[in-house]
Amino acid sequence: MTQLVIHTGMPLTGADLVRDQLVACREPLERAGVVLVARDGSKAWDRAVRDVLGGEVPRPLIRLSRRKQQEQSHTVLLSSESAARALVSMSNVTALRAFGRDHGLSTKVVLVVREQLELINEMYCNQVMRLETSASFASFVGETVASAGLELGDQFTALQDSPGIDVFAVPYSRFDGHVAAGVVLAAAGLSEEPALTSTMATATRGSASGSTALPGPVLVTALRLLHKRLTRLGVIRRRPTDQLLAAATVMRERARAEAWDDATFWGWSEELATSAQQHYRPGNEVFAARAWGTVWPDAAPARQQTRLDLPSEPPSRVSDVITMIHRVVDELTAAPPSSGAA
Amino acid sequence: MVERLLIHAGAPKTATTFIQRGLQSNSELLAELGVYLPVTGRLELEPNAVSHHHLAWALISPGSYRRSPQGWPALAEELSHVDAPVVILSSEAFSRVASKSDGAALVADAAHELCPSVTIAYFVRNQLSLMNSLYGQRVKSLRMVESFDYHTDNRRSRRLFDYEALLKPWYTDASVDFQGVPFAGDRDVDPLEELLRAAGIDLGGRVLTHEADDVNSSLGPVGIEAARLLGSYLRGVFPDFDSEELAAKRLYRLSSSRAQTNGWCDESFWGWTPKTAQETVEYFSAANARFARDVWGSDWMLPMPVDRETSAVRLLDLDPPTIERIQRYVFSLANRFSGLRAEVIAS
């Protein structure tokens, strides 16, 4: 019987890295009987998931299933971060189950889950780095917690309880020191060997997220100040995303060149972290009990908040930050708006 | 013949500028009452105020004032031609002298050289308000860029804030008439009148006049953050920046005026949280009690505003329009500083 494996996960659980590693070892995977549904980037994979949940067989899957039935291949693999968002809904879970049943597929979902404190910290950094917010970390946490999007217990109940779908949860921390794609394959009961052979896998072994390093507190501060100035000057509203990202890149490169930071950003104060842990822990425990029959495996990191008071920083750094912000603002306000401007 | 020398020695941030300007604007009235205000030792930058900072500085750095027309020998010479019964010297910098080891004795000795009868008046303010106010002043005058918590943590143990340690050499000196004047910052009370009353100078129903205080407004929470950023930025762009240089002192006046125009002096800054305030009150409690007993013969009489609500902001929490104004403030004043330096050199 052919099986359908969907790899997905919470935000910032290395989905891009897993997909890239899988694509990089496509041929060894095929030799091992594992076929990837899509060849190119994340959009094609996401589209395939939408098709599946919409009851349509993705075109690559049709081709593959014909060919692979003859070859008696057994696994079709889909990797899509957006699938996790879709699979919180009962109707989508039902659709997936129906799809498997209608096409004679045994369905497995490998779900990568992550401890929320680190996740929220990274989400915040990413938003600041893309000049999407100048909000304080505390206010970002307030909104994120209130949105309930990262609560595990409630989120995946429908999926975990669904007959006909086997859910294999993988803690994100398990990627540490391992090839992420190999961990996903092994979780689905497949051989991880094909993933271990690719050069990309070797290059990224041990890198959990595969994303760029987190920014330091000075860079976060500088980008928040820049965002506020650009908001005031109407630039955030008028300029297209690529120009803003380019401006953020200029700041990031300056931060690296001038060694603004010697630590990475950690926004959690002890009080805020305790409150968030109390909020998420019950759901995590419910999820862990269902998924693994154990307690939640990842302890919340005990790190000290990186508090930054810009005027107290070394003056040469302060003047560099302020001058850079000024320069970037000047360039953005002087540059002609591109055709992509809103 | 001078019969009595009154030294108004501080503390800083107890309306000293107001008092010193009041001395100047009421000099004729005071002269009628037999009070003489020496010219020697006055700060040139404050022509409208009687502030004898040079005399205090001469005690700290006697070498620099050996032949100065602003030093104590010059004052003795000036007073030798004076026949007013009371002479007043005023400078909060005397408290700086007293805060140094054996500094209090230096002040008393120098005064006794001029006149056997010496009164030292010192305005005593609760330490929470004093430290808060001093922090604001240091930030405003571009001398300090660190946070309030850093300031208070690092300066709390200074003798300036321990009235017993600071003032005991004066109030236990039998040759000095020490007057510890409680300062509550009450706007209904004229501090100059308080000083004169403490020194036993009777106004005889006459009314003191005061000029408007246009420079000395305190920075509010936003102004504090703006001035800290300016101070830090200046030090980064001009690594040899010195808040004591003349161009910096002129810039301070400009930046204060700009802050006032921006409305950054409309609110009061209060950096304490109830918790840090309470800790500080407890820290000073025993010394304050002993000081009060020895000087006033009573319990400590100044209220400690422990429960006053914190009124401070963090730069990053300010809204975009305010951030934009701060950035413009910092840039324009930093540019102006280059010009001020050039002007100082040229003159």
HADDOCK unambig.tbl for C-alpha pairs under 7 A between the chains (distance, minus, plus):
assign (segid A and resid 225 and name CA) (segid B and resid 316 and name CA) 6.70 0.50 0.50
assign (segid A and resid 228 and name CA) (segid B and resid 320 and name CA) 4.51 0.50 0.50
assign (segid A and resid 228 and name CA) (segid B and resid 323 and name CA) 6.89 0.50 0.50
assign (segid A and resid 229 and name CA) (segid B and resid 320 and name CA) 5.74 0.50 0.50
assign (segid A and resid 229 and name CA) (segid B and resid 323 and name CA) 6.59 0.50 0.50
assign (segid A and resid 229 and name CA) (segid B and resid 324 and name CA) 5.58 0.50 0.50
assign (segid A and resid 231 and name CA) (segid B and resid 320 and name CA) 6.49 0.50 0.50
assign (segid A and resid 232 and name CA) (segid B and resid 320 and name CA) 5.22 0.50 0.50
assign (segid A and resid 232 and name CA) (segid B and resid 321 and name CA) 5.65 0.50 0.50
assign (segid A and resid 232 and name CA) (segid B and resid 324 and name CA) 6.99 0.50 0.50
assign (segid A and resid 311 and name CA) (segid B and resid 145 and name CA) 6.10 0.50 0.50
assign (segid A and resid 311 and name CA) (segid B and resid 146 and name CA) 6.76 0.50 0.50
assign (segid A and resid 311 and name CA) (segid B and resid 228 and name CA) 5.74 0.50 0.50
assign (segid A and resid 311 and name CA) (segid B and resid 229 and name CA) 4.93 0.50 0.50
assign (segid A and resid 311 and name CA) (segid B and resid 232 and name CA) 5.72 0.50 0.50
assign (segid A and resid 312 and name CA) (segid B and resid 145 and name CA) 6.08 0.50 0.50
assign (segid A and resid 312 and name CA) (segid B and resid 146 and name CA) 4.90 0.50 0.50
assign (segid A and resid 312 and name CA) (segid B and resid 147 and name CA) 6.74 0.50 0.50
assign (segid A and resid 315 and name CA) (segid B and resid 232 and name CA) 4.94 0.50 0.50
assign (segid A and resid 315 and name CA) (segid B and resid 233 and name CA) 5.91 0.50 0.50
assign (segid A and resid 315 and name CA) (segid B and resid 235 and name CA) 5.47 0.50 0.50
assign (segid A and resid 315 and name CA) (segid B and resid 236 and name CA) 4.17 0.50 0.50
assign (segid A and resid 316 and name CA) (segid B and resid 236 and name CA) 3.98 0.50 0.50
assign (segid A and resid 316 and name CA) (segid B and resid 237 and name CA) 6.93 0.50 0.50
assign (segid A and resid 318 and name CA) (segid B and resid 232 and name CA) 6.51 0.50 0.50
assign (segid A and resid 318 and name CA) (segid B and resid 233 and name CA) 5.82 0.50 0.50
assign (segid A and resid 318 and name CA) (segid B and resid 236 and name CA) 6.68 0.50 0.50
assign (segid A and resid 319 and name CA) (segid B and resid 233 and name CA) 4.65 0.50 0.50
assign (segid A and resid 319 and name CA) (segid B and resid 236 and name CA) 5.08 0.50 0.50
assign (segid A and resid 319 and name CA) (segid B and resid 237 and name CA) 6.13 0.50 0.50
